[in-house]
Amino acid sequence: MQLNKTFKTNYNDQTLQIILDTKENDDKQFKDKENYLERLINNEINDQTNLNIDLYTIINLKTIFAKNNIQKLEMKYHNKYLDSDIVYLKGILYSYFYNNKNSNITISYSQDNKLSISPFEIEKYDSVSYLLNDLFNFKNAEAQKLDDDSLKLITIYKLFYKEYPDFSLEITKRKFQNMLYILNQYGLETFINDRPINFLYYHGYMESSELILWLIEMKPFYKGDLKTRKNLINETDQKKILAISNYILNETKDLDQDKFIEELANMIYLKKEWFSRYLNFCKDSNINYPKIIKNLKKEVKK
């Protein structure tokens, strides 16, 4: 299968072309991954004005298509100041070209270790050093792999929501944060790199800096390639997750469940931190949150 996509922004008349050849035989799965990649890059374009060939995009590509036996990966970038091109064959850096018209620096590299830098002037040492560091990183770029912390968090999400997370969607951040905050209040601790996932309250919702950084790292993991590892969670905690999830999902069959879970997480936070505000929200709500929160505690105790 072949992918050939070009992304453009009006700023500096930028274009980024991605060419990918794989041995993939499943047309639907390949198309789904192509759409997934497109969402990620378009999200990046919306967040910033610059496109470019960067290490992050290369690692994303190698991770998304890691199971598809990549034969060739090429990225071409152009704007009125810069042209660059990078090619991988079977995962190995084959060639790299960089030409910056502003700084008048050209770097070319080929797989037989021939490196050319022009012009080689001491005044341009800092710029060349920076570009060579990029080249070294490109040469060593590999697909990401899921560590135990990530597998555990994905498993918790699957147990709770009965589906795998889609890391390309903005709503996934909210779903993870609301879920983990609720579970944390009923005795389930979660960690990333041996650090507990802590929450602060901003403008009406919980947010965890540890979790946000982890979610950014997870973006290149395509939903269809995710897996669970239940052995990373003890049986007691698995029962807690399922008890809480089953109770919430059964109670909210006729409601917007994502919205309800977010409001429930907020109510639990307010009950813990700002009890007077919690009482006011309870009074104005048509949902009996005190009863739900109390029942959740009973479900966990069972």
Solvent accessible surface area in square Angstrom, and as a share of the most:
residue,aa,sasa,rsa
1,M,84,0.37
2,Q,108,0.48
3,L,1,0.01
4,N,85,0.44
5,K,46,0.19
6,T,69,0.40
7,F,12,0.05
8,K,141,0.60
9,T,20,0.12
10,N,149,0.76
11,Y,115,0.44
12,N,39,0.20
13,D,102,0.53
14,Q,1,0.00
15,T,38,0.22
16,L,3,0.02
17,Q,49,0.22
18,I,0,0.00
19,I,24,0.12
20,L,0,0.00
21,D,40,0.21
22,T,10,0.06
23,K,125,0.53
24,E,21,0.09
25,N,139,0.72
26,D,73,0.38
27,D,92,0.48
28,K,145,0.62
29,Q,58,0.26
30,F,4,0.02
31,K,104,0.44
32,D,47,0.24
33,K,0,0.00
34,E,23,0.10
35,N,59,0.31
36,Y,2,0.01
37,L,2,0.01
38,E,51,0.23
39,R,88,0.32
40,L,8,0.04
41,I,13,0.07
42,N,60,0.31
43,N,54,0.28
44,E,52,0.23
45,I,36,0.18
46,N,123,0.63
47,D,113,0.58
48,Q,92,0.41
49,T,83,0.48
50,N,82,0.42
51,L,12,0.06
52,N,67,0.34
53,I,14,0.07
54,D,56,0.29
55,L,59,0.30
56,Y,78,0.30
57,T,17,0.10
58,I,0,0.00
59,I,39,0.20
60,N,9,0.05
61,L,0,0.00
62,K,16,0.07
63,T,10,0.06
64,I,0,0.00
65,F,0,0.00
66,A,55,0.43
67,K,142,0.60
68,N,4,0.02
69,N,80,0.41
70,I,29,0.15
71,Q,42,0.19
72,K,65,0.28
73,L,1,0.00
74,E,18,0.08
75,M,0,0.00
76,K,83,0.35
77,Y,8,0.03
78,H,86,0.38
79,N,13,0.06
80,K,117,0.50
81,Y,81,0.31
82,L,17,0.08
83,D,40,0.21
84,S,8,0.05
85,D,32,0.17
86,I,1,0.00
87,V,15,0.09
88,Y,2,0.01
89,L,65,0.32
90,K,149,0.63
91,G,35,0.33
92,I,102,0.52
93,L,3,0.01
94,Y,99,0.38
95,S,28,0.18
96,Y,11,0.04
97,F,82,0.34
98,Y,27,0.10
99,N,41,0.21
100,N,29,0.15
101,K,103,0.44
102,N,111,0.57
103,S,39,0.25
104,N,99,0.51
105,I,1,0.01
106,T,42,0.24
107,I,1,0.00
108,S,40,0.25
109,Y,20,0.08
110,S,39,0.25
111,Q,79,0.35
112,D,91,0.47
113,N,108,0.56
114,K,142,0.60
115,L,84,0.42
116,S,61,0.40
117,I,33,0.17
118,S,59,0.38
119,P,35,0.22
120,F,164,0.68
121,E,79,0.35
122,I,140,0.71
123,E,142,0.64
124,K,46,0.20
125,Y,138,0.52
126,D,112,0.58
127,S,52,0.33
128,V,11,0.06
129,S,49,0.32
130,Y,148,0.56
131,L,16,0.08
132,L,58,0.29
133,N,83,0.42
134,D,42,0.22
135,L,14,0.07
136,F,130,0.54
137,N,49,0.25
138,F,7,0.03
139,K,101,0.43
140,N,82,0.42
141,A,5,0.04
142,E,123,0.55
143,A,31,0.24
144,Q,63,0.28
145,K,183,0.77
146,L,34,0.17
147,D,75,0.39
148,D,79,0.41
149,D,39,0.20
150,S,3,0.02
151,L,7,0.03
152,K,55,0.23
153,L,2,0.01
154,I,0,0.00
155,T,1,0.00
156,I,0,0.00
157,Y,3,0.01
158,K,65,0.27
159,L,15,0.07
160,F,0,0.00
161,Y,24,0.09
162,K,95,0.40
163,E,72,0.32
164,Y,57,0.22
165,P,1,0.00
166,D,22,0.11
167,F,8,0.04
168,S,5,0.04
169,L,79,0.39
170,E,125,0.56
171,I,83,0.42
172,T,5,0.03
173,K,51,0.22
174,R,43,0.16
175,K,23,0.10
176,F,0,0.00
177,Q,0,0.00
178,N,4,0.02
179,M,0,0.00
180,L,1,0.01
181,Y,7,0.03
182,I,0,0.00
183,L,1,0.01
184,N,52,0.27
185,Q,50,0.22
186,Y,25,0.09
187,G,47,0.45
188,L,3,0.01
189,E,112,0.50
190,T,6,0.04
191,F,80,0.33
192,I,18,0.09
193,N,109,0.56
194,D,133,0.69
195,R,153,0.56
196,P,61,0.38
197,I,5,0.03
198,N,87,0.45
199,F,30,0.12
200,L,113,0.56
201,Y,37,0.14
202,Y,94,0.36
203,H,176,0.79
204,G,36,0.35
205,Y,69,0.26
206,M,0,0.00
207,E,39,0.18
208,S,1,0.00
209,S,78,0.50
210,E,27,0.12
211,L,0,0.00
212,I,41,0.21
213,L,115,0.57
214,W,7,0.02
215,L,14,0.07
216,I,77,0.39
217,E,98,0.44
218,M,8,0.03
219,K,51,0.21
220,P,0,0.00
221,F,19,0.08
222,Y,27,0.10
223,K,77,0.32
224,G,54,0.52
225,D,30,0.16
226,L,13,0.07
227,K,114,0.48
228,T,43,0.25
229,R,83,0.30
230,K,106,0.45
231,N,118,0.61
232,L,45,0.22
233,I,5,0.03
234,N,93,0.47
235,E,129,0.58
236,T,86,0.50
237,D,27,0.14
238,Q,32,0.14
239,K,139,0.59
240,K,41,0.17
241,I,0,0.00
242,L,65,0.32
243,A,24,0.19
244,I,1,0.01
245,S,0,0.00
246,N,67,0.34
247,Y,31,0.12
248,I,1,0.00
249,L,33,0.17
250,N,92,0.47
251,E,92,0.41
252,T,1,0.01
253,K,148,0.63
254,D,140,0.73
255,L,86,0.43
256,D,90,0.46
257,Q,62,0.27
258,D,50,0.26
259,K,123,0.52
260,F,7,0.03
261,I,2,0.01
262,E,43,0.19
263,E,61,0.28
264,L,0,0.00
265,A,0,0.00
266,N,23,0.12
267,M,10,0.05
268,I,11,0.06
269,Y,26,0.10
270,L,3,0.02
271,K,87,0.37
272,K,126,0.54
273,E,84,0.38
274,W,111,0.39
275,F,108,0.45
276,S,77,0.50
277,R,104,0.38
278,Y,5,0.02
279,L,89,0.44
280,N,81,0.42
281,F,91,0.38
282,C,22,0.13
283,K,157,0.66
284,D,115,0.60
285,S,39,0.25
286,N,149,0.76
287,I,42,0.21
288,N,88,0.45
289,Y,5,0.02
290,P,60,0.37
291,K,118,0.50
292,I,15,0.08
293,I,16,0.08
294,K,130,0.55
295,N,31,0.16
296,L,0,0.00
297,K,113,0.48
298,K,106,0.45
299,E,45,0.20
300,V,30,0.18
301,K,156,0.66
302,K,187,0.79
